[in-house]
Amino acid sequence: MAWLECIVRLPRYLYQNRRAKVTWSPPRQAKIAIFDATSLRFLSPLCRPEKFEIIYLHGESLNLTFGIILSAIRWSLKTGLPQVGYALAQLECIKPLIVLTFIDNSRLFYEASRHFKNARFLAVQNAARHDTAHLPAALAKKIHIPEFACFGEFEISLYKKIGASVGCFYPVGSLRDSYYREQFGSLNSRIEYDICIVGEASPGWDKLEFPGMEDAIGNIAKHAETYAIKFGKTICLASKRPAMAARERELQWYGKYIGDRVVVIGQVPNQYTTYGLIDRSAVSVGFISTALHEGLARGKRVLFCNFTGLEKWDFPAKGVWCLTDPGYEAFEKKMHELFALSEDTFKQLSANAAKYTVNYSQQLPTHHFLQRLIAKAVNGARY
């Protein structure tokens, strides 16, 4: 029952908002609403020159009036989610023509888009959706995305297969990758490392998934370092986390698998560090990293290593870029094969797989497509 779920969730929601900046007035009306400020920096450039309003969902800020409070209570009891109740009350005030999110796997967005009928809702995919592929049927059916700017045809097949409700797909590639290509791509053409390990530290996954899951990921780095030592290759690890504390935990986890031979390079905020390292490395290896998917789309030699023994973690298009045998000998053979291929040859071999998973167009880059889509929405008949 929705009202009972609301009562259970309400204390946590109130606690989350205990330090929120409160404005005792409604939000201003705007043609665009950004749902969740978490990834604001990726969405805000798409809205220019149009102004937008932000719906804060994590205790950053609250607009409170008597009307908003009453509406939030009504929607909270109906949806069972206080965050959604507040978001819907905000949307009633903002009166947007289009609502955007970069958190495309958010249940909050699903429910808001299901109940608010006076705006278009566009979700922009921000990561490879392995989590969606593994959802139980009951949770998959909760997915509600009126318009979905996804990476490629793979998501269309996936979301239809699991019974998700998606009104319209736009398979236009990765927004982050598109920004990177425009801002930094030309700066990263020179090879600096033979091998790049794409960081995917997974502390606790032995308990979350199954015993041995962490070794299945960590051994990718271990094999890469062994190969580098044996054949005199330079090697780096692209750290995933920018925050120092998180990076320390990441390095501690990887310390079980690699030694000092591997050069660890930390993330620099807003500089697309991992993307640059993939582009400046002859071969990049990893498990299921989104950055590795995007590297394949740029024609870079990559290797997806699924050592779990579970098909659900396989890369969705087979080829020289995939390895499932966890033994070092198989890894060495595959790396020899990749190093023997020129980048142009690899790009030709992987072209269909790249398009299927990250459908980037040089003629109409992802961010330009989205800018046009949003511009058309804000020029709708209501205004």
Secondary structure, 3 states (H helix, E strand, C coil): CHHHHHHHHHHHHHHHCCCCEEECCCCCCCCEEEECHHHHHHHHHHHCCCCEEEECCCCCEEECCHHHHHHHHHHHHHHCCHHHHHHHHHHHHHCCCEEEECCCCCHHHHHHHHHCCCCEEEEECCCCCHHHHCCCHHHHCCCEEEEEEECCHHHHHHHHHCCCEEEEEEECCCHHHHHHHHHCHHHCCCCCEEEEEECCCCCCHHHHCCCCHHHHHHHHHHHHHHHHHHHCCCEEEECCCCCHHHHHHHHHHHCCCCCCCCEEECCCCCCCHHHHHHHCEEEEEECCCHHHHHHHHCCCCEEEECCCCCHHHCCCCCCCCEECCCCHHHHHHHHHHHHHCCHHHHHHHHHHHHHHHCCCCCCCCHHHHHHHHHHHHHCCCCC
